[in-house]
């Protein structure tokens, strides 16, 4: 991560013009000249005056000047000043809020389902990479185990965590069980396991339930053998879910073979993705990391917006990753609101 450059103080005229340039570039991906700024943004200054201010902003390191264009575009420092001082966050439109709620409430309230839906929501709404870092739930506390008899030799096991998510898994039994025996086993398991952490259960389940006289030994053996699946709330071996690969490569910044290869290689390295999202510590509703502020040099042309979500006593992080040219105010509100809905859905 590069050491941050000091952010210069701007007068009102400089602030006005920098905001206009950033907003134009976010929208169009094209460098902008002084005449267009004067005409498009209704700034009551001559093109010559605007041109002089743009030159001053470039001298401060807030703008850059591509060789192939007479116009200017924001630098990382320009984006940083815009994010810190100039952008108007506003409110996420009610239609988008309702769409987020609808998408996340249409799936079962199980961790993997909700987080899969979250990556889809973020990728679709941002047209960038939608990322969810999955919380470590080893210390989450078991609230309840429910057994539901589906057939004579088949039960559905529903596991609920205290203040957090739930999951279900189907078990095939070696011998038949009546409805009454299923209820008795469910009660016995709760008496032995409820209130323990998932880590404790996975480590100690054999000792905890081995002498349940009312429980068939075949079922005890099945629970012990299935403990890693039953009490593992982290899907698969990965702690990150990524969506939006197809969306992000449509951005003009990734139109060349080299730039496209770079973003694809980055996505394949999930350790880097996790590191980028967790790089910035903040108590704010969201965190924004821009360009060379990122901890990995391979992300020097990317920005990351992240927000924390809660699932019971554990926390995870979700975010979007894309080119530094992104709609920071809208995406910051998107992340903040999505994190709120995810937290509510998983609690």
Backbone torsions as a table, in degrees:
resi	resn	phi	psi	omega
1	UNK	NA	130.6	178.2
2	UNK	-74.5	146.0	175.6
3	UNK	-65.0	133.8	-176.8
4	UNK	-66.3	137.5	174.5
5	UNK	-76.5	148.0	175.8
6	UNK	-62.8	139.8	-179.1
7	UNK	-88.5	122.2	-176.6
8	UNK	-71.5	155.8	173.0
9	UNK	-82.3	134.3	-179.4
10	UNK	-115.5	147.9	171.0
11	UNK	-82.2	174.9	-173.2
12	UNK	-63.2	-38.1	179.4
13	UNK	-64.3	-44.0	179.7
14	UNK	-65.7	-39.4	178.4
15	UNK	-62.8	-43.5	-178.8
16	UNK	-60.9	-45.4	-176.4
17	UNK	-73.6	-40.2	177.6
18	UNK	-62.4	-42.9	178.3
19	UNK	-59.4	-43.5	-179.4
20	UNK	-62.9	-41.9	-179.2
21	UNK	-65.9	-44.8	179.9
22	UNK	-62.7	-46.7	-178.7
23	UNK	-62.6	-40.6	178.0
24	UNK	-63.8	-45.3	-175.5
25	UNK	-69.3	-38.1	176.1
26	UNK	-58.6	-40.2	-175.9
27	UNK	-75.7	-38.7	-168.9
28	UNK	-112.1	-22.5	-172.9
29	UNK	66.4	16.4	179.8
30	UNK	-113.6	134.7	172.1
31	UNK	-58.2	152.1	-172.9
32	UNK	-124.9	144.8	178.4
33	UNK	-102.4	173.0	-174.2
34	UNK	-66.1	-38.5	-178.7
35	UNK	-63.7	-42.0	-179.7
36	UNK	-65.4	-40.0	178.4
37	UNK	-60.6	-45.3	-178.8
38	UNK	-62.6	-42.0	-175.3
39	UNK	-78.4	-45.1	-171.3
40	UNK	-75.9	-37.5	-172.2
41	UNK	-102.6	3.1	175.8
42	UNK	62.0	31.4	178.8
43	UNK	-79.2	125.1	-173.1
44	UNK	-82.5	59.0	176.7
45	UNK	-137.8	153.2	178.3
46	UNK	-72.4	153.5	175.7
47	UNK	-54.8	-35.1	179.9
48	UNK	-65.5	-41.8	178.3
49	UNK	-65.7	-42.9	178.3
50	UNK	-62.1	-39.6	179.5
51	UNK	-62.1	-40.5	178.3
52	UNK	-65.1	-41.3	178.1
53	UNK	-64.6	-41.0	178.1
54	UNK	-61.3	-38.8	177.2
55	UNK	-64.1	-39.5	177.4
56	UNK	-64.3	-42.5	179.0
57	UNK	-63.2	-36.3	176.8
58	UNK	-66.7	-40.9	177.8
59	UNK	-61.5	-31.2	178.3
60	UNK	-78.7	-5.6	-179.3
61	UNK	86.5	12.4	-176.9
62	UNK	-91.2	-20.4	178.6
63	UNK	-127.7	156.8	171.3
64	UNK	-124.8	165.2	-170.1
65	UNK	-130.5	92.5	-178.7
66	UNK	-58.7	143.2	-177.5
67	UNK	-63.2	-29.9	-175.0
68	UNK	-88.1	3.8	-175.2
69	UNK	-141.6	148.5	174.7
70	UNK	-83.8	-10.4	-177.6
71	UNK	-84.9	175.8	178.9
72	UNK	-116.5	158.7	176.8
73	UNK	-140.4	157.5	-177.9
74	UNK	-69.6	145.4	168.0
75	UNK	-89.9	176.0	174.4
76	UNK	-56.7	-41.5	-179.7
77	UNK	-66.6	-36.2	176.6
78	UNK	-63.4	-43.7	175.3
79	UNK	-61.9	-40.2	-178.8
80	UNK	-63.0	-43.9	178.9
81	UNK	-64.3	-40.6	177.9
82	UNK	-59.7	-47.8	-178.7
83	UNK	-63.8	-41.9	-175.9
84	UNK	-73.1	-38.6	-166.4
85	UNK	-126.0	-22.1	-167.0
86	UNK	-113.3	-24.3	-172.7
87	UNK	-78.4	145.5	177.6
88	UNK	-102.2	110.3	-175.4
89	UNK	-65.7	-40.7	-178.4
90	UNK	59.6	-157.6	-179.7
91	UNK	-119.9	145.7	172.0
92	UNK	-67.5	131.0	-177.9
93	UNK	-55.0	143.4	-176.9
94	UNK	-59.5	-33.7	179.5
95	UNK	-63.0	-39.8	179.1
96	UNK	-72.5	-36.6	176.2
97	UNK	-60.5	-44.4	-179.8
98	UNK	-64.9	-37.1	179.3
99	UNK	-65.8	-41.9	177.3
100	UNK	-60.4	-47.3	179.8
101	UNK	-61.1	-43.3	-178.1
102	UNK	-63.0	-45.0	-178.8
103	UNK	-63.5	-43.9	-174.7
104	UNK	-79.9	-23.0	178.1
105	UNK	-89.1	-6.3	-179.0
106	UNK	-86.4	-5.4	-179.7
107	UNK	-112.1	155.5	176.7
108	UNK	-57.3	149.4	-175.7
109	UNK	-80.4	44.3	175.0
110	UNK	-101.9	146.3	-170.2
111	UNK	-52.0	-51.9	-174.6
112	UNK	-64.4	-41.1	179.5
113	UNK	-62.8	-46.2	-178.1
114	UNK	-65.2	-42.3	-177.1
115	UNK	-73.2	-34.2	172.7
116	UNK	-60.7	-45.1	178.6
117	UNK	-63.3	-35.4	-179.6
118	UNK	-64.1	-42.5	178.3
119	UNK	-62.9	-37.6	178.5
120	UNK	-65.9	-43.2	179.1
121	UNK	-60.2	-48.3	-177.1
122	UNK	-65.4	-43.8	-179.1
123	UNK	-64.7	-42.6	-179.0
124	UNK	-67.1	-43.5	-176.3
125	UNK	-74.1	-28.2	-176.3
126	UNK	-101.2	-22.3	-169.8
127	UNK	58.1	30.7	177.6
128	UNK	-129.5	-170.6	174.3
129	UNK	-73.8	127.3	173.3
130	UNK	-101.8	124.1	-171.9
131	UNK	-123.2	139.6	170.5
132	UNK	-130.7	121.9	172.8
133	UNK	-93.0	125.3	-172.3
134	UNK	-84.8	134.7	-178.5
135	UNK	-69.3	153.2	172.6
136	UNK	-82.9	117.8	-172.1
137	UNK	-109.0	19.0	178.9
138	UNK	-57.8	-32.8	-177.0
139	UNK	-93.8	1.3	177.1
140	UNK	-66.8	146.9	-173.5
141	UNK	-101.2	133.7	177.3
142	UNK	-70.6	126.0	176.9
143	UNK	-90.7	-46.1	-172.5
144	UNK	-162.8	146.8	169.0
145	UNK	-115.7	129.3	174.5
146	UNK	-117.5	137.2	173.7
147	UNK	-113.3	128.4	177.8
148	UNK	-119.8	122.5	-178.6
149	UNK	-76.3	119.0	178.8
150	UNK	-97.2	-32.9	178.2
151	UNK	-156.6	179.4	-176.2
152	UNK	-59.6	-33.3	-178.0
153	UNK	-123.2	30.2	-178.7
154	UNK	-144.4	128.6	176.4
155	UNK	-129.5	149.5	173.1
156	UNK	-99.9	125.1	178.9
157	UNK	-102.0	121.0	179.6
158	UNK	-112.9	121.3	-175.6
159	UNK	-115.0	124.7	-179.8
160	UNK	-116.2	137.7	177.3
161	UNK	-99.6	153.8	180.0
162	UNK	-64.6	118.2	177.1
163	UNK	64.9	17.9	-174.6
164	UNK	-141.2	-151.1	-172.4
165	UNK	-79.0	177.4	175.6
166	UNK	-135.0	162.1	174.4
167	UNK	-146.9	160.4	178.1
168	UNK	-134.5	149.4	179.1
169	UNK	-149.2	142.7	-178.0
170	UNK	-97.1	135.6	178.3
171	UNK	-117.0	136.0	173.8
172	UNK	-94.1	127.4	-174.6
173	UNK	-96.1	154.4	177.6
174	UNK	-81.1	-23.8	-179.2
175	UNK	-138.7	162.2	-176.5
176	UNK	-70.0	148.4	175.4
177	UNK	-133.3	136.7	176.3
178	UNK	-82.2	167.7	177.0
179	UNK	-59.8	-40.7	-179.6
180	UNK	-64.3	-44.8	-178.5
181	UNK	-66.9	-32.6	176.4
182	UNK	-63.4	-43.3	179.0
183	UNK	-64.8	-40.2	179.9
184	UNK	-64.8	-42.6	178.8
185	UNK	-64.6	-41.0	179.3
186	UNK	-59.6	-45.4	179.0
187	UNK	-63.7	-41.2	-179.7
188	UNK	-64.7	-41.5	179.0
189	UNK	-63.8	-40.6	179.4
190	UNK	-65.1	-38.7	179.3
191	UNK	-64.3	-32.4	-177.7
192	UNK	-88.7	-29.7	-168.5
193	UNK	-115.2	-28.6	-177.6
194	UNK	-60.1	136.8	-179.1
195	UNK	96.2	-11.9	176.1
196	UNK	-88.4	158.0	174.5
197	UNK	-78.6	160.8	178.3
198	UNK	-60.3	-38.4	178.6
199	UNK	-62.8	-42.2	178.0
200	UNK	-63.3	-42.4	-178.2
201	UNK	-63.6	-46.2	-177.8
202	UNK	-64.4	-33.5	-179.5
203	UNK	-80.4	-30.2	-167.5
204	UNK	-119.4	5.1	-170.0
205	UNK	-60.8	-35.8	-178.7
206	UNK	-60.9	-45.2	-180.0
207	UNK	-71.0	-34.4	-175.1
208	UNK	-68.5	-34.0	-172.2
209	UNK	-118.4	6.1	-173.3
210	UNK	-66.7	-27.7	-176.0
211	UNK	-108.3	32.8	174.3
212	UNK	-79.4	98.7	-172.8
213	UNK	-64.2	-31.6	-176.5
214	UNK	-81.2	-1.6	-175.5
215	UNK	-108.8	128.5	177.7
216	UNK	-56.0	139.3	-179.2
217	UNK	-61.1	-32.9	179.1
218	UNK	-63.6	-35.4	179.1
219	UNK	-73.8	-39.1	175.8
220	UNK	-59.2	-45.8	179.8
221	UNK	-61.7	-39.8	179.8
222	UNK	-64.8	-41.8	178.6
223	UNK	-64.4	-41.6	179.4
224	UNK	-64.1	-45.3	-178.9
225	UNK	-67.6	-27.7	-177.0
226	UNK	-96.6	4.8	-172.4
227	UNK	-58.0	-40.0	-178.0
228	UNK	-64.0	-34.3	177.1
229	UNK	-78.7	-44.0	-176.0
230	UNK	-64.1	-42.3	-171.2
231	UNK	-110.8	24.1	173.7
232	UNK	-109.2	109.9	-179.2
233	UNK	-97.2	5.8	176.4
234	UNK	-99.2	111.7	-174.4
235	UNK	-62.6	131.5	175.7
236	UNK	60.9	-154.8	179.8
237	UNK	-99.8	-10.3	-175.7
238	UNK	-92.4	149.6	177.3
239	UNK	-107.4	18.8	-179.3
240	UNK	-144.9	140.7	173.8
241	UNK	-116.0	137.7	-175.0
242	UNK	-129.6	129.0	172.8
243	UNK	-128.3	165.0	173.6
244	UNK	94.5	15.6	178.8
245	UNK	-59.1	-43.9	-179.3
246	UNK	-67.6	-33.4	-178.5
247	UNK	-72.1	-45.8	-171.0
248	UNK	-67.0	-32.3	-177.5
249	UNK	-74.7	-6.4	173.7
250	UNK	-81.8	-10.7	178.3
251	UNK	-67.6	140.0	-176.2
252	UNK	-58.9	-26.4	179.1
253	UNK	-63.7	-18.9	-177.9
254	UNK	-113.5	30.6	-175.6
255	UNK	-82.6	-18.3	179.1
256	UNK	-91.7	153.6	179.6
257	UNK	-56.1	-39.8	-178.7
258	UNK	-65.4	-45.5	-178.9
259	UNK	-69.3	-35.9	177.7
260	UNK	-66.5	-42.1	178.4
261	UNK	-61.9	-38.3	-179.3
262	UNK	-62.3	-45.1	-178.4
263	UNK	-71.2	-34.8	178.5
264	UNK	-66.4	-42.7	178.8
265	UNK	-64.3	-37.0	178.8
266	UNK	-63.5	-43.4	-178.5
267	UNK	-63.2	-33.0	-178.4
268	UNK	-72.1	-18.7	-179.9
269	UNK	-98.5	91.4	-173.4
270	UNK	-69.4	-25.9	176.7
271	UNK	-62.4	-40.2	178.3
272	UNK	-66.7	-42.2	179.7
273	UNK	-58.2	-47.1	178.6
274	UNK	-60.5	-44.0	-178.1
275	UNK	-62.3	-40.8	-179.9
276	UNK	-63.9	-42.5	-178.5
277	UNK	-70.9	-33.5	-176.2
278	UNK	-94.4	3.2	-175.1
279	UNK	-62.4	-43.2	-173.7
280	UNK	-99.4	125.7	175.0
281	UNK	-94.4	130.5	-178.9
282	UNK	-156.6	144.9	174.5
283	UNK	-94.2	-0.5	179.0
284	UNK	-72.0	165.9	178.9
285	UNK	-62.1	-22.4	179.9
286	UNK	-151.6	162.9	179.7
287	UNK	-127.4	136.0	178.7
288	UNK	-122.3	125.7	176.4
289	UNK	-121.4	129.7	-168.1
290	UNK	-119.5	123.7	169.0
291	UNK	53.3	-119.6	-175.3
292	UNK	-71.9	-4.7	171.2
293	UNK	-68.9	-20.0	-177.9
294	UNK	-66.6	150.8	-174.0
295	UNK	-72.7	-18.9	-178.3
296	UNK	-115.5	132.0	-176.2
297	UNK	-64.3	-22.7	178.2
298	UNK	-69.3	-13.1	178.6
299	UNK	-105.7	21.9	-175.0
300	UNK	-67.7	-18.1	178.5
301	UNK	-106.4	14.4	-176.0
302	UNK	-119.8	157.0	170.6
303	UNK	-120.2	152.6	-179.1
304	UNK	-128.5	127.5	171.3
305	UNK	-116.6	127.8	-174.5
306	UNK	-135.1	154.0	175.5
307	UNK	-145.1	152.1	-178.9
308	UNK	-92.7	144.8	171.6
309	UNK	-126.7	161.3	-177.5
310	UNK	-118.3	143.4	169.5
311	UNK	-133.8	97.1	-173.3
312	UNK	65.2	-126.6	-178.7
313	UNK	-89.9	-0.7	-178.2
314	UNK	-108.0	156.8	-179.2
315	UNK	-129.3	147.9	173.9
316	UNK	-128.0	-174.1	-178.9
317	UNK	-139.2	141.3	174.8
318	UNK	-126.0	159.0	-176.3
319	UNK	-170.0	176.8	171.7
320	UNK	-125.3	147.1	177.0
321	UNK	-129.6	133.0	179.1
322	UNK	-165.7	-169.7	178.9
323	UNK	-64.4	159.2	179.2
324	UNK	-60.6	-24.0	174.6
325	UNK	-81.4	90.4	176.9
326	UNK	-140.0	160.4	-177.9
327	UNK	-80.4	82.5	-172.4
328	UNK	-56.4	-48.4	-177.2
329	UNK	-63.5	-43.7	-178.9
330	UNK	-66.7	-42.5	-177.4
331	UNK	-71.3	-33.6	175.9
332	UNK	-61.8	-44.4	177.2
333	UNK	-66.1	-37.8	177.2
334	UNK	-59.2	-46.8	-179.1
335	UNK	-65.8	-43.8	-179.0
336	UNK	-60.2	-46.1	-176.3
337	UNK	-73.1	-39.9	179.0
338	UNK	-62.5	-41.2	177.5
339	UNK	-60.6	-39.0	178.1
340	UNK	-63.1	-45.1	-178.0
341	UNK	-68.7	-40.3	178.1
342	UNK	-61.3	-45.6	179.7
343	UNK	-59.5	-43.2	179.7
344	UNK	-66.0	-38.8	-177.8
345	UNK	-68.4	-31.5	-175.6
346	UNK	-96.5	4.0	-178.5
347	UNK	-109.9	NA	NA
